[in-house]
Every structure is written in C-alpha cells, then in structure tokens.
Amino acid sequence: MKPDQMLKPKVIVFDVYETLLTMSDVERKVNQVMDSSRGYTIWFELFMQYCFANNSLDSFQDFISIGKATLQVTASKLGRSVSDAEANDVLTLLKHLPVHEDVPSCLSELKDSGYTIMALTNAPEKLVFERMERTGLVSYFDEVLSAETVKKYKPDKTVYQWAAEKIKSNVSEILLITAHGWDIAGAANAGMKTAFLKRHKEFLFPLSPEPDLTGNQLSELVSVLTTLK
C-alpha cells in the first residue's frame, strides 16, 4: 500500500527487542560464549523456533526458560557446552539493552501527533517494563503487554487479538511496527496494518503479505504516520 492510500491508524503497536532495543550486546556475548561468529544467529533462530513451537503444545514454557534451553542446544550444535552461569549472563543482558538512538525522538513525535502507543512483546512484561522505566521510554506508552499473559507467543493470532481487546480497539485500527518478518506475518494474519523497520540483519519473508509501510529508519515511518489524516 502506498502511504497516500493509507488511513490513519488509531493505535501504534511496537515490538520491543531489536525494534526499540538493540540486541548488539547480546549478539557479542553469545558469540563470545559460543566462540563462534555464528553463535548468536543460530541461537536466536532456535529461540524463536521453539517459542513458535510452544504455541502448538498443551503445556506453556516461559520465555526465559526457552531462551536458556536453546542456548544449550546452540552450544551442542557448535560442539561446545554452556554453563548455567554463562546462560544466565546472556539472558540477564535482556534487562540492560540500549535503546536505538532514534527511538525517543520518534516516540515523542508520535505522541505529539495524538497516537495511542502500545508495546507488545514475547518477553516477560516485568522485564520489559522495568527496562523501559529505566530508559524513560515508558512515559510514551499507554500499555506495555507481554504475550506470556495469554500463554501464547507472537506470531499466534491470539496475541494480536488480545492486545487489541486490551486497548479497546479493532485490530484493523492498529498498526504494528516491527523489525521481524514473522511478526509482520502474524499481525497481518490477525487483521492489523503493518510497518516493517529494516534493522540489523532482519528481513521480510517473501511469502508473507507485503507490509503497509517499510522504512530503513524509524524516522521514515514516523514522517509518514504524522502526516496521515
């Protein structure tokens, strides 16, 4: 969809990790622990794979437990082992990740334009809320929601529908901004509008619906959103 054909959404939902917070510190740490430049890529793909697999299981496994277990699988794939202490050090970094430089000013512009802004993450709500509180980002958000609350993970349709209910909006009135192709697919499947932010090493899936907006920088997306009527 071209920007001039797009109606102004009532709510903007942000993914958190890599979209708002950079994962570069975690990438360096995982590669160091695994002694491999491929360590982080293998781990993150497995991490997401088993979160998505959990959506098909009768028992729910929490985000941090899956992260730790997939670190162990990654180490095995690379012929190494990872101690509990090393795994905990990696996952503790999720509490301290830096904010992408463009985020505060862009959130401020969106808020000044009258948007309701929500964060929707697969990570634990307490972990994300505390990080946003320490960085000052929390003041821009009307809601900070974790998919763990409904015991499903994005891109399960249930998560996006639940988020819409929490903010008392129809899914069609919401725009998701994310750096992950699988998130675009899930939100579009639920009926949301989507915007893809081309962050580090992230790509769209060719078989997914094309996002309504695409930008190399968050400021590009914001410049469009602040002019919509």
ABEGO torsion letter per residue (X at the ends): XBAAABBBBABBBBBABGAABBAAAAAAAAAAAAGBAAAAAAAAAAAAAAAAAAAABABBBBAAAAAAAAAAAAAAAAGBBBBAAAAAAAAAAAAABBBBAAAAAAAAAAAAAGBBBBBBBABBAAAAAAAAAAAGAAAABABBBBAAAAGBBOABAAAAAAAAAAAGBBAAABBBBBABAAAAAAAAAAGBBBBBBBBBGBBBBAABBBBABBBABAAAAAAAAAABX
